[in-house]
Each structure stands twice: as structure tokens, then as C-alpha cells.
Amino acid sequence: MLRDLWTPTGAAYKGAVPVGYNVETGSGIVVHTVMLKAKDKFGKEHKMQVQVLADRDTSQAQVEDMMGGAAERFLRDVREKYDKRPATAEEMKEAGKALNDFLQHRTRRRNSTSNKLYF
């Protein structure tokens, strides 16, 4: 077992759990679990649990590197995915009305013979 693992900023180390054995080497496989947290630019907190598999041939530096890489990808994804402000209730109502109008128009257009509206 590895001791005193470095965890990325904003991460909480949940511990290590043995999950099985490597068939080729016969050594035990351990899962190190880390909970990552990050806030987007609007203040909403996002969480993700990362599990890193390690056996006796995996060094502590490799496990820490995998955790760090996962944390970087998570932070990048939060920044890229949640860079747009969530829609307000009024904006969602407007979008719903526009979609409903479009669907009604499409239905009327399909009912005509030439895909053009005559009424």
C-alpha cells in the first residue's frame, strides 16, 4: 500500500481498497479513490469520483501522476462545458414557445401536398 499520496488541489482522498489479483503476476490490485470538486464561473459546484488502479509494480509517483492528469482533465472539462450561463425561466419559456411554433408549422407543412403552406 502507498502512503501519504499527494492529491490535487480541491481533491479529497477517499482511500484504497483491494479489488482483486493480477493473473500474470499474482500481485494484488488496489483501487485508490479520489473525489474531485470544482466550481464553474457561475459558482455551481461539480463533483467527480476518480478511481486509479494500481498493483505492486505501480509506483507512488505513477499513481499521483494519474490522479493529477484526471484532475486537470476534470477542471478543463468544467471550464469548457460550463462556460455559458444557464437559461433563465423566461428564456426557457421563449425557447419552448418557438419550438412549439416550429413543430406546429412542420405538421401543417407535412399535411400539404407540395410541402408549402397554402393556409
N, C-alpha and C positions, 0 to 999 in steps of 0.2 A: 504494500500500500504506500501511496505517496503522501508526504506530509507537507503541511504549510504551502498549499498551492496558491499561486498568485491568481487573483481573479480580476477581470477588467473593471473599470470604474462603472458603478451602477449595477454591479452583478452581485448576487448572493450565492455562495457555495452551499449546496444542499446536502452534499456528502457523497460517499462512494458505496456502491452496492455490488457484490459479486453476482454475476448473472450466468456464468457457465464456464466451460473449458474449451481451450483451443485443441482441436482434434490432432493437429500435426505435432504440436509441442507438448501438449498435456498441461500447459500452464493455465491458470485461472484468468478469466476475463472480468474486468471490473468496469462499471459504468459510473463516471463522475458526472453529477448533475449540477447545473448552474442555472439560476433564474436571472434573466436579463430584463432590465426595465429602462425605458427611455420615454421622454416626453416629446411630442411634436411641437411645432412652433405655435400651436393654439392652446397648449397646456394639457392636452389629453395624454394620459399615461398608457403606454403599450407594454405588454409583457410577453416574453417568450422563454420557454424552457429548453435548454440545450443539454444534450447528453453526449459525452465523449467516451468512446470505448477505448480501453487500454488493457494490455496484457503485460507480462513481466519484461518484455523487450521494448516497451514504450517508455521512454524516459519522461521525467517530470517536465523538462523543457518542451517536449513534443506535446504533452497534454495541455500545458499552459499556452502554447502557440495555437493549438486547435481552438481553445476557448477564446483566445484573443481574436482569431480570424472570424469566429462565429459572431462575436460581439461587434466587430467592425461591419460585417455584412448586415447585421440587425440594425445598427444605427443608420447605415446608408439607406436601407430599405425604408425605415421610418421617415427619414428626411425626404426621400423621393416620393414615397407613396402618399404621405400625409402633408404635402406642401400646399394643398388647396383647402380653403376654408369650407367646412361643411355647410350645406344648404340650409337656409332658414325655413321655417314652416311656410311662410308666404311664398318663397321661391319654389318650394316643392309643390304647393298648390298650383302655381302658374305652370310649372312643367307638366303636372298631371292634366290640367285643362288642355294644354297644347297637344299632349299625347292623345287624349280622348278625341279632340277635334280631328287629328290626323287619322285615327282609326275609323271614325265615322265617315270621313271623306273617302278613305280607302274602300270601305264597304260599299258606298254609293257608286264609286268608280267601277268596282268589280261587277256591280249589278247592271251597268250599261253594256251595250254590245261592242262599242269601239274604245273602251277604256277612257272615254271623255265624258265629262258631265254635261248633260243637257237640261238639268233642272236645278 
